[in-house]
Amino acid sequence: MSPTAFPAAETATAPAPAVDPGPELDGGDFTLPEGGLDDDRRLRALDAVDEYLTRKRKHLVGYQATQDMQGTALDLARFMPNNINNLGDPFQSGGYKPNTKVVERAVLDYYAKLWHAERPHDPADPESYWGYMLSMGSTEGNMYALWNARDYLSGKALIQPPTAPFDAVRYVKADPDRRNPNAHHPVAFYSEDTHYSFAKAVAVLGVETFHAVGLEKYADECPLVDPVTGLRTWPTEVPSRPGPSGLSWDGPGEIDVDALAVLVEFFAAKGHPVFVNLNLGSTFKGAHDDVRAVCERLLPIFERHGLVQREVVYGSCPQTGRPLVDVRRGFWIHVDGALGAGYAPFLRLAAEDPEGYGWTPEAELPEFDFGCGCPPPDTARWTWSPRSR
Ligand SMILES: Cc1ncc(COP(=O)(O)O)c(C=O)c1O
């Protein structure tokens, strides 16, 4: 609804009285004695939690999670007696039968269609989508993507076809590139508006950020000037666009594409593969990075530095002894779509029918699907997968 749709007189209502938030939960009610809680205390504890959550739900001003769970809760409660576990690949039935993988696949396919990913999933077609429903949340989705990106960009072969019975999935390291010592040393870029879980994922997976690599290897060569100090010090994250103050705190929350391009150019010129995380719905400002504009801006940089197609040698074929060579990209663009990727396509669909939906967008709409960005290389042996939530 447009904010201009209300007549001015109706908007000038008296402020609502403040609501007493009530007490917080008392930790003493939940202290577990050695023998556990007896039935009375356990019921009292559950009642206290119930009262507290109901009260908080009613007065929550906002957070990026729905509190309207009633219908869903009643629908789904009947499945509680089952120990459902969709373990493993959703596209393989598996031996644990109390699963709902058929439902999971239907949801995945719905989003693959919405985001214009190549579908249906086909194990024989590495360009077709793959994905799974996260059990944890976006932290897990980002970690999964980052893990794949790290291995891909550092030249590992993900899966060797089994050569003998019981031969497990093996990770194979790339042979060193004698002409470029940085060829398998990826560098991660993400903006200062990126969710803090991303920095944790980077640390857990041992992926190095441009800040860490810059400090360690190129301490005096930072191509950006800090707007506050005027010094060329490596920022910890890619700056976001500045606001009226000239700094980013009052800016829109979008990544500063100029700054990103300068940083990426610097590391690409040093021979590093590049991992870029973009946000579609940043946590605190709900900002959308312009995925298409970033891809269009970075593609010439990747072309200039041989990152669109590069050969990675990762050992030799056990049968023929010939080198195993992949032609891969030297870059990976990830979109953390935790808050926006789910609804961005619907905004665009609604905008196509302004009369039907009674809504005309007041700003340019965010774009998110697998059609925007760069084409995959011809001979990639890697799956391109929807990894956002
Ligand atoms: C943009 C963004 N990415 C990642 C996360 C982490 O998601 P989760 O808490 O579901 O793991 C959040 C959580 O709010 C987020 O807003």
The ligand as an SDF file (V2000), in Angstrom:
LIG
                    3D

 16 16  0  0  0  0  0  0  0  0999 V2000
   20.4070  -11.6000    5.4310 C   0  0  0  0  0  0  0  0  0  0  0  0
   20.5750  -12.7170    6.4300 C   0  0  0  0  0  0  0  0  0  0  0  0
   21.4230  -13.7070    6.1580 N   0  0  0  0  0  0  0  0  0  0  0  0
   21.5990  -14.7380    7.0200 C   0  0  0  0  0  0  0  0  0  0  0  0
   20.8830  -14.8140    8.1900 C   0  0  0  0  0  0  0  0  0  0  0  0
   21.0690  -15.9890    9.1040 C   0  0  0  0  0  0  0  0  0  0  0  0
   19.8930  -16.7390    9.0830 O   0  0  0  0  0  0  0  0  0  0  0  0
   19.5290  -17.7980   10.2090 P   0  0  0  0  0  0  0  0  0  0  0  0
   19.4470  -17.0550   11.4940 O   0  0  0  0  0  0  0  0  0  0  0  0
   18.2000  -18.3480    9.7320 O   0  0  0  0  0  0  0  0  0  0  0  0
   20.5890  -18.8430   10.2060 O   0  0  0  0  0  0  0  0  0  0  0  0
   19.9710  -13.7940    8.5070 C   0  0  0  0  0  0  0  0  0  0  0  0
   19.1880  -13.8430    9.7640 C   0  0  0  0  0  0  0  0  0  0  0  0
   18.4740  -12.9270   10.1260 O   0  0  0  0  0  0  0  0  0  0  0  0
   19.8250  -12.7190    7.6140 C   0  0  0  0  0  0  0  0  0  0  0  0
   18.9760  -11.7200    7.8910 O   0  0  0  0  0  0  0  0  0  0  0  0
  1  2  1  0
  2  3  1  0
  2 15  2  0
  3  4  2  0
  4  5  1  0
  5  6  1  0
  5 12  2  0
  6  7  1  0
  7  8  1  0
  8  9  2  0
  8 10  1  0
  8 11  1  0
 12 13  1  0
 12 15  1  0
 13 14  2  0
 15 16  1  0
M  END
$$$$
